[in-house]
Amino acid sequence: MRTLIVGIGALGGTIATRAVGAGVPVWLATRTAESARLLQSSGLRVSGIGGAAVASRFHVAALEEYREAEKFDLIVLATKAHDALEIAPFLSTLLTPGGTLLSIQNGGVSQILSDRLGSGVVLGGLSNLGATMVEAGIYEQRNAGHLLIGELAGGLSERAANVARTLSRAIETRVTANLRGAVWAKLLLNCSVTTLGAIAARTMRQYIASSAGKEVFRRTYDEALSVALASGTRPERMIVDPIPPGWQGTSVPGEDYDAWIDQIAAAYGDVKPSMLQDFERRRRTEIDFINGYVAQLGRQIGVPTVMNAAVTGIAHRIEKGQIQPDPARLDDLLRGAEHQGDHPDTC
Ligand SMILES: NC(=O)c1ccc[n+]([C@@H]2O[C@H](COP(=O)([O-])OP(=O)(O)OC[C@H]3O[C@@H](n4cnc5c(N)ncnc54)[C@H](OP(=O)(O)O)[C@@H]3O)[C@@H](O)[C@H]2O)c1
């Protein structure tokens, strides 16, 4: 399977290094020719969980240079969300007939791409594998996670199995018949654990200790779960059941709910939110595809998403440098939501 990996950053670089090392026929695409030259001279190195891998001879070029190249059976799209949406139409022209574009971004990206390019082209994916880029060409795998791939329309397919077989030579890749449910399970946590931690500049365990933090978590999560269920998705269980105990269209505060929150905190509560790193480095976040996606979908299908819309607005203001990440942002959110009420048209 002739494969192009687009975006040789933390995740794409880790996959690419392991793929080249394992002899998978891969070509690498960077944004610029300068980045390609840099990688060509530095080589690729991965350390960390999963063992070391090194690659010194590989094909790498700026994406644009693949315009005239032989077509690809598989393109692994490993850029951030905004770039993924921008370049996906061009990428679809680089595919062989029946070829597959695999999207591994968080949040709503794979569904948006599938709606735009067709479910026959786009295969959905998500990464439970965590990786960082130390510098161009040097990557660190941070956990023993895997790629999870599948058809966005649901069910199993031969092409998903073939893609998994190819990529598994480089990185553990599993197939699910409920990819949408898996994407949403992660999205529910990204909306609440990650984003709220980022805007509060705290881990979940820290911000959930305040009553404002707990309430904002509850409302943000409840809205996102309501949107998932109303859109016909059954979120998959990851480490914790995605549906809070006693769920009745909203969560029911009480001992069982607190025990469920404790389970989430035990699994994810001490991780520094990746979006906080984006804020600190003044990088554009993927908020529009996380809480912003929930708010937009909620508007479309008539599910109130006041809190997710407000969280998105606050994240944008932090990106612009108008306000700073701080626990006080959670109080702002609570005050704002109380003023707005639960009217979908205020999202
Ligand atoms: N890293 C993780 O552990 C992890 C885990 C789960 C999910 N994800 C998801 O995976 C995606 C990628 O994350 P990441 O952490 O790997 O991001 P990253 O380190 O920022 O890497 C993205 C790479 O894409 C490149 N790129 C951007 N536009 C391009 C274009 N037009 N053509 C070719 N390359 C282009 C960027 O190059 P420039 O530097 O030149 O812009 C950069 O090298 C995100 O959606 C993220 O949410 C990541």
The ligand as a Gaussian input file, in Angstrom:
#p B3LYP/6-31G(d) Opt

LIG

0 1
 N        0.623000      14.659000      19.493000
 C       -0.196000      13.824000      20.067000
 O        0.172000      13.127000      21.019000
 C       -1.614000      13.679000      19.573000
 C       -2.444000      12.756000      20.223000
 C       -3.755000      12.608000      19.778000
 C       -4.214000      13.355000      18.724000
 N       -3.382000      14.253000      18.111000
 C       -3.906000      15.018000      17.002000
 O       -3.085000      14.819000      15.861000
 C       -3.009000      16.010000      15.091000
 C       -1.542000      16.388000      14.906000
 O       -1.015000      16.705000      16.189000
 P        0.533000      16.923000      16.448000
 O        0.688000      17.027000      17.928000
 O        1.331000      15.924000      15.700000
 O        0.729000      18.377000      15.781000
 P        2.093000      19.093000      15.333000
 O        3.232000      18.597000      16.158000
 O        1.797000      20.552000      15.294000
 O        2.315000      18.542000      13.857000
 C        1.575000      18.976000      12.758000
 C        2.519000      19.022000      11.563000
 O        1.758000      19.265000      10.394000
 C        2.548000      20.095000       9.564000
 N        1.736000      20.756000       8.546000
 C        0.863000      21.771000       8.684000
 N        0.343000      22.105000       7.488000
 C        0.900000      21.281000       6.580000
 C        0.774000      21.146000       5.167000
 N       -0.026000      21.961000       4.471000
 N        1.488000      20.192000       4.533000
 C        2.312000      19.380000       5.227000
 N        2.492000      19.475000       6.578000
 C        1.791000      20.413000       7.242000
 C        3.150000      21.088000      10.538000
 O        4.229000      21.750000       9.915000
 P        4.598000      23.264000      10.355000
 O        5.306000      23.111000      11.654000
 O        5.439000      23.723000       9.235000
 O        3.316000      24.001000      10.480000
 C        3.574000      20.126000      11.647000
 O        4.843000      19.566000      11.395000
 C       -3.816000      17.058000      15.857000
 O       -5.088000      17.152000      15.315000
 C       -3.889000      16.504000      17.257000
 O       -5.067000      16.884000      17.949000
 C       -2.096000      14.433000      18.518000

